[in-house]
Amino acid sequence: MLELQNVSLNFEASKDSFDDGIHHVLRDVSFKLYENETLGIIGRNGVGKTTMLRIMADILGPTSGTVIKYPGKTASLLTIGLGHKPDLSGRDNALLSSMLQGASKAEAQSYLEEIKAFSELGDSFEEPVKTYSAGMKSRLGFTTALLTHVDILLVDEVLSVGDAEFRAKAEQAMRERISGDQTVVFVSHTDAQVKSLCDRVIWIDEGRLRLEGEPEFVLSEYRDSLRQ
Ligand SMILES: Nc1ncnc2c1ncn2[C@@H]1O[C@H](COP(=O)(O)OP(=O)(O)OP(=O)(O)O)[C@@H](O)[C@H]1O
């Protein structure tokens, strides 16, 4: 469905830091994402996992290498509060996000009542997002992405936020999507989630793909490396 071929990504940094002011975040990363699978991405803080999701979602372009997405396939990054317009209401933000994820206006409108109900935002759904708490923003962002149909759902640590009750409901909804025919890429630091949700895992280490394979195996190699 999606393929990264020799993808590298650099950020500019201050002159006296990193490699003469160039921060090499991803280095020559190649892998394929297959239809219907749930691919986990693991690795230490700051190694480039979110950056990889942003490349897959077309938010960032690689410095070199190629991203191949099958024609007509949509990908959406499910993260916290990304791209909300603060002056617009929750309803209008949900409409806009759904359309940005590829829904037609009529389709997006048909999702709104379900988004309002699932997010449990009540009357606040009609209020500007700038008045929302962090948890309310995350409910709106999660629900909109979850209930809008996309071919590839890119999930960034989203299950670890929100209050306990909403988290349980979000995790259950994610499980239902994953066990259906949804293709998912999932970044997580929680081994239990990776083991129970993912079909395959890649381990990113200092911007490189260190290991790829069956979740138990990749996780145990990763944990061993952290103990050394
Ligand atoms: N817009 C940016 N400009 C400059 N540097 C950035 C930018 N975005 C990310 N980085 C840097 O790229 C590196 C990788 O960041 P990224 O968010 O992909 O890491 P991560 O593996 O997702 O980390 P975590 O597990 O902590 O979420 C970090 O060192 C970060 O500081």
The ligand as an ORCA input file, in Angstrom:
! r2SCAN-3c Opt
* xyz 0 1
  N      10.450     20.392     12.894
  C      11.604     19.963     13.413
  N      12.725     20.724     13.335
  C      13.912     20.295     13.841
  N      14.076     19.099     14.451
  C      13.001     18.303     14.560
  C      11.716     18.680     14.054
  N      10.835     17.659     14.296
  C      11.551     16.702     14.926
  N      12.852     17.078     15.084
  C      13.922     16.271     15.702
  O      13.942     15.022     15.055
  C      14.251     13.983     15.983
  C      13.216     12.895     15.856
  O      11.983     13.380     16.346
  P      10.685     12.441     16.393
  O       9.563     13.259     16.938
  O      10.493     11.812     15.064
  O      11.140     11.343     17.436
  P      10.327     10.111     18.052
  O      11.122      8.891     17.757
  O       8.923     10.144     17.585
  O      10.417     10.457     19.614
  P       9.416     10.166     20.853
  O       9.486      8.703     21.147
  O      10.047     10.980     21.932
  O       8.058     10.660     20.455
  C      14.323     14.631     17.360
  O      15.675     14.804     17.701
  C      13.648     15.971     17.171
  O      14.251     16.952     17.991
*
